[in-house]
Amino acid sequence: MDDNNIRNIGIMAHIDAGKTTTTERILYYTGENHRIGEVDNGEATMDWMQQEQDRGITITSAATTCYWREKQINIIDTPGHVDFTAEVERSLRVLDGAVGVFCAVGGVEPQTETVWHQADRYSVPRIAFINKMDRLGADFYAVVDEMRKKLGENPVPVFIPVGKENSFSGVIDLIHMQYLVFSQDDDGKTITRMEIPESEKENAEQWREKLIDGVSAYSDEIMELFFEGSDIPEELIIPALKKGVLDRGLLPVFVGSSLKNIGVQTLLDGIVDLLPSPLEVPEKEIINAKTGKTELLKHSPSGPLEALIFKIQVDPHSGPMCFVRVYSGVLKKGLGVYNISKGKKERINRILRMHADRQEELSELKAGDIGVIIGFRLSQTGDTIGEEKHPYLLEKITFPNPVISIAIEPKNASEMDKLKKALETLAIEDPTFSYKDDQETGQLVISGMGELHLDVLVTRITKEMKIDAKPGKPQVSYRECIKSEGEAEEVFERTIAGKENKASVKVKVKPLPPKSGNKLTISAKTRDIPEEMIEAVKSGIEGAFSSGIRFGYECTDIEADVTELGYDENTASTLAFTSAAAMAFDKAASAAEPVLMEPVMKVQVSVPSEYIGDVMSSLTQRGGIVISMESRANGDIINAEAPLEKMFGYTTALRSATQGRGSFSMEFSHYSEKM
């Protein structure tokens, strides 16, 4: 497949915007599915994990390939729930374009904004699809207006709806100025193009003018014809629209109802016509692993191999399935490759193309393509695969730290090994999940991004992996920080096996602003000290960051500067330097007013106006601070911050305060001193 004929796209949206239903229709119309699977009855192809079918939500981003108008479309289906932010983040990293799906009733929901800004960070070109026009309360024009106000976009409708709710009958194509009706006899496969109804003509003319006005900024020819008052040929509009999409200056808007089979084929045309091929996206930055210098990577199948592992799923039979995006060169079956991130060699046993849960064997994957490699044993999400003689790293994917933990224990001792193996598998698949043995209690503790995240993982352990295990109550993942500066020197001196081990390390610590993370610097003179001793000092302090100061929780937002090192080649050892560094850090941090920090969450509550007082009161009682409020046609949105510890069980409290009509989303904001 020619690179120009490939589209690597993601479908992103708020939970319940109809994203998976839209993907199902795309697979149906492109011939991947012979019948339509519905989310509501648990038959969705993209939601192949049992958990997804039970809950009606998308958890993992399944990569699927389909074909439309002789173009290959690789779809990464991304989750809409904030607890699965890592899945969204890792998908956006490898996309060339995206479709934002919006609910015609809910509009720009809080989580949409979060995902949208994540996509902004990766400069992903986008088109929008306003779905669910058949639903009660649907308002296409209000959603377009919200895109402008809330997302800061320049939305340009390419299609507008005819009717809404029960009277939604089809769409008007503003490029060709035709009324499109989708036959319900063959699930919308047959599209009839008709003259625009008289009652819709004036509105269509107005929106056609807005479309021309938008694209005229990207075509001098259109601009001239526009000012002359001449007709604008259709063949000029799409290239100008595409320029606007690639420039991120225009957001073409499509409309329909996936459930009613209206508007999905026109959206497919939009994906092929307006979203970029791998040849049309900017060159990727790569970092020389040896020098740290940045260069630009040319997209070329004949260039050196550069590929990124953006997701891992562990198959019980095949082992780790590494989802890769190839940026340069060719990955071939049976080839030995180099994991640049790990500095290790790996072998490709098999290459697959995924069609939801069906697999197709390939002999190679070329630059621009997405596929699955089987055979890698050491690789992890975010690793760069390439050649040893060309050690360039694609930017590392960074994931947020888990903020919530629970203890999990098997019903009997014989299940313990199975449980540990299952946790190991989950940690390989999901970088925001971690587990550890708690030394004090002897329990296994698992950590994740939120209650739903852990709930899904526990259900996978018990139902999917069939391990008899029982979870405890949720616990907050606290951190430790300092309020002032501190300095200390420690000398480690011990005779081990008849050999004297001695080193001295002086460390200065100071607090950093919230969200900075920890920072380690070495300002001491190191010219005559061997590299392994310096590494031992770093290892000692990084270990001390992990083990905490007073309470045993991991440190955050602390800078540790090693100001002096006492080295004698006759008595120095890595053990002495590691121990002295850790002890010096502990002493300096203990003298710098250590404090316990708790995770504070950004909370967005959507609630009917009549319950606003009760909900604000319930948030305040939980230590929440209301930051802002927004009024909407179908209710109000409260933006607040609240400590995670007080938000456990809030789902039940909100339901009872709003008679089940309120909903909320929550994501980590920052750590703050626990009062």
N, C-alpha and C positions, 0 to 999 in steps of 0.2 A: 504493500500500500504506500503510495507516494505521500511524503510528509504533509503536503498541502491538503491532502484528503483526510487528515486525522483531526478530530476535535477531542481534546481532553477536558471534559466539563464536570462541574459539580452541581448538585441541586441542593440549595440551602434554604432554610425557612424556620419559622417558629414551629414548635410542636403543634400539631393539629391544623396546619395550613393546607394539608392535602398533598404534601410533597411525595409521599410514597405512592399514593394513588396516581399522581401525575407520572411518576416513573413507570408504574405498571402499564399505563396507557402508552407511554413511549415504547416500551418493550413489545406491546401488542401490535402497534401500528408498524413497527420496524420488522415484524415477523419473528421476533425472538420468542414470543409466547403465542400459542395457538388459541388460547382463550384468556379472558381477563381474570386476574386474581384480585380480590378485594381485601383491603386492610380490615374492614369491619367484620368479615367472616373468617379472618385468619389465613387467607390464601395468598398474601402478597409474596411475589417472587424475591424481591430485594430483601424482605424481612425473613430470611431463611432460618435464623436462630429461633429456637422454640420460644425463648423469652420475648422476642419481638412480636411473634404472632399472638402470644397470650396478652401482652400489654397494648398492642396496637401502636407501638412507637418504634422508631428506628434507633438501634443502639450502635451497631458497628457499621462502618462505611463499606458496603460491598461494592467492589469494582466490577462493572459489567460492560460488555462490548456489544454494540448493535450497529446496524447500517441503515442509512437513509440517503436517498439520491446519490448512491455510489460513494458516500462518505462514511468513514469509520468513526463512530462516536463511542469513546470510552467514558462511561458515566461513573462518577464516584458519588454514591448516595450518602449524604452526611446526616448525622443525628441533629434533631432540633432542640433537645433538652440540654440545659446548661451544664448538668453533671457530666455530660460526655463531650466537653469542650475540646479535649485532646484529639478526639476523632475528627472534629471539624478542623482544628488547627493543622493536623498532619495532612488532611486532604487538600486544604487550600494551598499548602506548600507546593503541591505538584500539579495543580490545575492550570490550564491556560485561559479558561473562561468559566463563567458560572451563570446559572439561572436562579434568580431569587423568586420563590413562590410565596405569594401573599394571599391571605384570606380576604375575600371581598367584604366580609362582615367585620372581622377583627382588625384589619388594616395592618399598620406597622406595629407589631407587638414588641414588647420589651426585648425578648430574646432575639428577634430579627435584627434589632439595632446592634446587639452584641456581635452576632455573626457577621453582620454587614461591615462593622468596623474592623473585625479580624481580616475580612477580605480586602478592606482598604489598605491594611498594613502590607499585604502582599501584592497590591496594585492589580487585583484580578478584574479583567473586563467583564461586565455583566449585562444581562437583559432581564426583564422582569415579567412574571406571569401572574396576573390577578385571577385567582381561582375561586370556585364556589359562588359563581354569579347566580346560581339557582337557589341559594339559601335565603331565608327570611332575614331582612336587614342588610342585604348586599348593597354596596354603594361604590361603584367603580371610581367615580370622580373624587370622592372623599379620600380614597386610598391613594390616588395619584397626587392629591394635594399633600397628604401625609408624607409621601416619599420626598417631596420637595422640602417640607418643613423639618421633618425628623431625621432624614438621612442626608440632607444637604445635596440631594441629587437634582439633575435636570431631566425629569421624566418626560418622554415624548411618546404618547400612544401611537402605535402603528395599526392597532385594531381597537375599535370601541364596541361595547355591547349593544344589542337591540333588546330592550326590555330588561327586567331583572326579576329575581325571585321566581314565582311560578310562570311569569310571562317571558322569561329569558328564552329567546328563540334562535339566536345566532349572533354573528359578529359582522361588523363592517370593516372591510379592508381599505384603509385610508391611502394606501399606495396606488391600488388599482381602482379605487372607488367602486367597490362591488359589495353586495350583501351576500354573506356566505351562510348556507343552511346545511347542517350536518345530519345525515339520515340516521334515524334511530333504529331502522330495520336491520342495519348491518353494523351496529355499534359505532356509528359515526365515520365509517370508512369512506362512504360516498359523500362528497361535498358538492353542493349545487351552488353555482355563482349566479346571482340574480341582480336585477336593478335595485338600487337603494329605495326602500319605501318612502313615499312622499313625506310622511310625518317625521322621518329621520334625516332628510336631505340637508336642512339648514344646520343642524348640529354637526353632521358629517363634514360639511364645507368648512365650518369654523375650526374643527380639529385637524382637518387636512391642512389648513393654512398654518396652524401651530406647528405641524410636522415639517412643512416646507421651511418655515421660519427657523426651526431648530437645525435642520440639515444644511441650510444655506451658509452657515458659518464654516462648513467643511467642504464647500464646493463653490468656486468662483462662478462656474457656469450656471449653477442653480441661482446664485445671488443675482446675476445679470438678468436671467429670465424672470426672476421674482420681481425685480424693480421695473422691468418692461411690462409686467402684467401678462406675460406669455404663459402658455401651458408648459408644465414641466414634465418631460418624459420620465416614465417609470424607471427606465434603466439607469438614470442618474441618481435616483434616490437611495437605492440599497448601498452602493459604494460609499456615498457620503455618510449614511447612517453608520456603516461599519467603521469609517474613520473616527466618527464621534465616539463609538464604543471603545475602540482601541486607545483613544486619547483620554477616556474616562470623562468626557464632557457631555455625553448624552446617555440616557438610560431608556432604550426602546421598551415600550410596555405592550405586552400581549394580554389577551383576556379569554376566559372560557370557564367551563366547568368540567373538570376531569371525570367526575362521577357520571355526568350526563354525556360524556364523549364529545364535548364541544370545545374546539380551539386547540387541541393538543397537536394535530398535524401542522397547523400554522406555526405553533411554537417550535416544532421540529425544523421547519423551514428557516425560522429565525436563528436556531442554533447553528445550522449549516451556513447560512448567509452572513450572519453578523458576528459570531464568536470566532476568535483567531485560531489558526492552525499553529503547530509548534514553530513554523517558520516565521510567524508574524508577531511573536512575543519578544520582548527585549532579551538580550543575552544575559545569561545567569552569571552572578559573581561567584568565583571559586577562590579558595584560599590555599596557598602553597603550604602544605603540612610542615615543611622544614623551615621555611623563612618567615611564614606568617603574612607574606605579601598577597594582596588581592589582585586578581586578573579577571578578564571577561571570557566566558566560555562560548565558543562559536558552536551553533547547532550544526552538526555534520555527522552523517553515518560513517564517513571515512576518517573522522577524527579519533583522538584517544578516547578510550572508554571512560564515561562518567555516568553513574546511575545512583539514584537515591532510594534507600529502603524507607518507605513511608508508612508501612503497616506490617504487622506479623500476626498470622493466625496459626495456632498449633492444631494440626490435623492428627487424630489419634493413630492413623496408619502411616501417613507420609512424613510426619514431624513438622517442623516450622515451615509455613508457607510465607515466603517473603514477597510482599507486593512492592514492585519496583517501578520507578519512572526512569527511563533512559534519556539522558540529555545529549550524549555524544557517543559515537562509536556503535558497536553491535555486541550484544550478549548472545553467545552461542551455547547450545546444549553440549555438555561434556567438557566445556572450557574451564581451565583453572583461572580464577580471578583474584584480585587483591582487595581485601577490606582495608581501605586507607585509614578509616577511623580507629580500627583495632590494631592495624599493623600486622594482620594475619592473612594467610592464603585460604581461599575457600574454593569448592568445586560445584559447578552447576550440574546437577543430575538430570533435572527435567525443567522445561519451561512450559507454562500453561497460560491460556487466555481464559478468563472466567466469564461465564454467562450466568450471573446470579449464582445458582448452586450447581450449574453444569460446567464441565471443564473441557477445553480443547487443547490438545498437545501441539506445541510449536517447536521448530528447530532453532529459531532465533528471535530476538527482539531488537528492533532498530531504534536509533535516535528518534525521540518524539513519542514513542509508544509506551504503554503501561501493560504490565503482565505480572506473573507470579513465578518465582524461582523456588525449586525444591532441591534441597541438598546442603544448604548453608547450616552450619551448626553453631557458629559463634556470633553471628550478626544480630544486631538489635535495631529497633526503630530509630531512624535518623542517621544510620551509617552510610557512608559513601563507598560505592564499589567502583574500582578502577584498575589501574595498572601500577605496578611497583615503581616503574621508571617515570611515571607521571603522577606524583603524589599530591593531587589537588583535592581539597575537601569542598563539597557543596555545603552551604550554610547549615549549621547544626540546628535541628529542631529543638526548641526548649519547651518544657512542659511545667505547669505549675505544681507546687508541692501539695500533697494530700492534706486536708484540714480536719478530717473526721476519722475516727478509728473505732473498731469494735473487737472484742475478744471472740475467738471462735474455737470451739473444742469438739473433737470427735466424741461420739457416744461411748466408744470403747478404744482401748489402746491399739488394737489391730488396725484401726482405720487411720491412725496418725500418719503413717508413711504415705498412704494414698492422699491424705489431705495436704501434706507438704508438697507432694508432686503436683497436685492440682493448683496450689498457690503459686508454685514456680511457673507453671504454664500461663496462668492469668497475668503474672508480672511480666512475662515475655511479651504477651499480647498488648498489655495496657500500661504505658509508662506512668500513668497517674495513680496506679495501684501499687502498694508495697505491703510487705508483711515482715514481721520479726518475732523472735522469741523474747518475751518479756522476762528478763532475768529474775526480777523480784517475785513475780506471781507464777512464773512457769507457764504462762498462757501464750498461745499464738495470737498475735494482734495484727489485724488487717486494717489498712488505711486507704481512704479514697477521697473523692471530690464532693460528696454529699450523701444524704440519706438514700436517695434513689440509686445512686451509683453503687453503694455497698449492698443495698437490697438486691439489685440485679446480680451482683457478683456472688452473693450468698446463695441465691436461687440457682445460679449456674452450677455452683459446687454441689448443692443437694439434689437438684432435679436432673441437670444435664450430665454431670459427672457421677451422679448416684453415690455420693458419700454421705454417710449418716453423721452430720455435724450440727451443732447448735450454736447460734450466735448469741453474744451477750448484748448489753445495752450500749447505744452509741456513746463514745467518749470524744471529747474535743482534743485535737492535736495542738497542744500549747507550744510556745517557743520561749526562749529566754533572751533577754537583751540587757544592756547596761545604760545607766542614765548619765554617767560622767566618764572622765578619762582615768586610766590607771596604768601603772608601770610596775614591773617586777622582774627580778633576775633569779634564775634557779641554776644550781650546779648539781649535776647527776654524777655520783661517784660510787662505783661498786666493783668489787672484784668477783668475776664470774669465771669459774673453771681455771683459777690461777692467773687470769689476765685482768689487768686494771682497765676499767671502762670509765672515761671521764669526759664531760662536755659541759659548757655553760652557755646559757641562752638568756638574752634580755628581751622582753616583749613589752610593747606599749599598745594599749587598746583604747578605742574611742567609739562612741555610738555613731551610726550612720542614719540618714533620713529613712523613713518607712519605705518598704519595697525595694531597698537597695541590695538586699542579700548580704552575705558575708564577703569580706575582702581581705586578702592576705598579701602583704608587701614585705620585702626584705631590703631594708636600707643599710644593713650592716655590710662591712667590707667582706667580700667573699672570694677575692682573687686567688688566694693560696689554698682555699678549702675545696676538697674534691666534690664533684657534682652529687655523688650519692649521699654525702653528709647534708648538703642543702636540701635534697629531696626528703631526707629523714626528718629535717626540721619542719618542712611543709606538711609531711604526713602526720607529725605529732600535733600540729596546730589544727589541721583539718579534722583529726580525730577528736580533739578537744571541742571544736565547733559542734560536732555531732553529739557528744556526750553531755553537753550542757555545763552549767556553772554550779547552781545550788540545788536545782530540782530534778536534774537528769533529763530535761527536754533539750531538743536541738536549739542551737543559738541562731539568731537572725539579726541582720542589720548591725553587725559589729566589724570594725576594721582592726586587724591585728598587724602591727608592724614590728618585725624583728630588727632591733636596733644594734645589738652586739652579739657576737658569737665568739666563744673561747675555744680555740682548737689547738690540740697538740697531736701531731701525727703518731706519737708513740702510744698514746692512751685513748685516742678518739675512736668511737664506734658508732654505727648507725643507731644501735639500741640506745646509747647514751644521749645522742642528739634528739631522737624521737621523744624520749622520756623527759629530758630537760625542757624541750619546747612546750610539751603538754602541761607540765607542772608550772612553768613560767606564765603561760596563758591563764591557767586556773587561778593563780595567785593575783595576777593583774586584774582579771575580770571580777574576782571576788571583792577587790578593793574599789571597784568602779560602780557601786550601787546597782547590783544585779536585780532585775525585775522580771516577773512572769508576764508573758504577753499572750493575749488570746486572739483568735481569728475573728475579725469583724466582717460581716457579710453585707453585700449590696443587695437590698431586697426591693422587688417591684411587685406591688399588689394591684390587681385589677379587680374592681368592685363596683356593683351598681350604686348610684349616687345616694340612695336612701340609707345605705349601711356605712357611709363614710366615717361618721362619728365613732361608731362601735369599733371599726377596724383600726382607726388611728389610736383609740384608747387601748386596744389589745396590743398594738405595737409598742406603745409607750410603756405599758406594764412589763414588757419583755426587755426593757432597756434600749428600745429602738429610738432613733432620732429621725424625724421626718425631714427630708431634704427639700422635696418639692412635690407639687401635685399638678396633674394635667386633667382637664375635663374632656370627655369624648361623648359622642352621640350615644354610645351604648354603655356608658359608665365612666368611672374615674380611675386614674392611675396614681398610686402613691409611691414615690421613690423614697426609700429610707435606708438607714444603716443600723444594723443590730448585731450584738454578739451572738455567735453561732450557738453557744451553750444554751442560751435562752430561747432559741428558735426550734429546738427539738419538739416534735409533735405539733408544730404550728398548723399543719394541714388540717388536723381535726378541729383546732380552735377556730380557724378561719371558716371552715364549713359551717360550724354551729353559729358563728356570728353573722353569717350571710345567707343562711338557709341553703347552703351548697352552691351559691351563685358566685362566690369569690374564687379567684385563683392567684397564685403567686409564683415568682421565680426568684432564685437566690444564687448569687455567685460570690466567691471570695473577693474581698476588697483589700484589706490590709491587716496587719497585726497591731494591736493597741494594748497598752498596759492594763492588766486585769485589776479591777478595783475591788 
